[in-house]
Amino acid sequence: MEREDPLQQTNAHLLPIEKIFSNINTEHEITFETQQKLMTHNCLFMIQLAGNLNISFSVTSLAVHLCNYFFNRRCYLYYDRYVISLTFLAHIVHQVVASSCLLLANKIKDGGDIRLNNIATAYHKTLVSLENKTELLDDTTLNKIKDKLSKTEIKVLQTLDYDFDFDIPYPHIYRIYNKYFKDEPDPEKKIYHLSRAICLDIYKTYAPLVYPSTVIALTAIITACFLLNFELPPSNFQKLRAAREQQKTEDTRMTDEAPDDVEKKLNEEKGDKGQDKKLLSFIDWIEDIDKTINLKDILEVQNLLYDFINTYQSY
């Protein structure tokens, strides 16, 4: 039996860009700008809820991804923030999809060590704090929240066709950092930790729905290095490349051309004029990480991130 290409499996849930700007919500006259705001507020709610439960970045990111994927197929009008009510019991549908996605993501990634009762309690605590309320959580309210969360979790599973094998960026961040940054002067691992935080901010945009997780991970690392004034590519890559170049030089000795001539031709093909060496080295580093990564995709994800930062917050 032929094995499935792991890259194709990773990209199986990615959506074409036109699906972002034209979906069931736009059919109901919910503009893309409004959807982006809802997407961001859902993410912020899940981050706060996850913080109250000490849930990891990986689980939180997966929950955000599940929620955004869900609302690309289902209309906000029938599930989330447009519900209007005067009492808390009638208002518990507010953000319930986001909470159910966090519950489901925890089961997928961590085996469900956070119980339904904990999610429901934290949901109530988070929601009333955001709405500046002081309502106590009684058994009736708790049971209604738990019932709503359970039913919504089933709706999420059905919407995703029970297929939630989503790839997330954090393992890629760990792999890239360990390979290229472990010998750099970064004893507190600031690059690593800031990359993880930036990655979560990227999840407040639609980028993870469109671009592979490797692109999201690398964009987060590049942005972190920029904010920390860390030069790229990392020096460890230069060492790895030097070793490969030495091997390549030895291999070219088997040809009719001298190694210097081969290097000269390579430089001519790349348009290496001295000032371009740094850019070429940067591109070589990206290709070394993953040959399928497109530099244009990284720039587009960065633009989405910067637009978000300028609109909603700053580091």
C-alpha positions, 0 to 999 in steps of 0.5 A: 500500500502506497504511503500518503505524502506527509506534506499533503497530509499536513496541507489537507486542511488548508483553504484557498484564499478565496474561501476566506473572503467568500464563505457562508458568512459573506453570503449572510452579509457579514463582511470580511472585516467583521469576520476578522474582528470576530475571529480576533475576539474569539481568539482573545477569549480562548487565550484568556480561558486557556490562561485560567486553566493553564492550558499550553500554547499548542492546545490553545493554537489548535483550539483557535484553528478549530474555531476559525475552521468551524466558522468558515463553514458555519455562520456566526449568526447562528452560533456565536456573538450575535446572540442578544439576551438580557439574562446570563442563562440565556446568554451562555451561547456567547463564545460557547463554540470557542470554549468547546473548541478548547475542550476538544483541542485539549482532548486531542493534544493532551488526552483530555486532562482538563475536565468538562466541569473545569472548562465550564467553570472557567468559561463562566469566570472568563465571560463574567469578567469580560462583561464586568459582571459579578454573578455567582455560578450555581449548579443550575447555571453550571449544568446548562453551560456543560450541556451547551458545551457538550452539544456544541462540541458534537457540532464542531466534530460534525462540521470538521467531518470528525477529521481533526488531524491539524498540523500546528507550528510549535513542533516546527518552532522547536525543531528549527530553534534546536537545529539553528539557534541552540549554539547562539548567544541566547541563554534565556531562549528569548528567540524561542519563547517570543516566537511561540508568543508571536505564533499565537498572535498569528493565529488571531488572523486567518493566516493559519487557515491558508498557509502551512504550519511550517510557514507560520513557524518560520514567520514567527521566528523571523519576526522574533529575531527582528524584534530582538535585533538578532541577525539572520541567518543564524551562525549555526547555519553558516557552519552547516552550509560550510560543511556542505559546500566542502562536500560539494567542492569535493564532489565537483573534483570528479567533473571537468570543471574546477571548483572555482569555476563551478562556484563562479557559475553558481554566483552568476546564476544567482546574481551574486554581486556582493551586496546580495550575498546576505539575502542569498544566504537568508534564502538558502537558510529558508530552503535548508529548513524546508524547500517547499516554503515560499518566501512570498508566503512568509512576507504575506503572513508577516503583513497580516501579523503587522496589520493585526498588531497595528490594529489591535495591539503592540508588543 
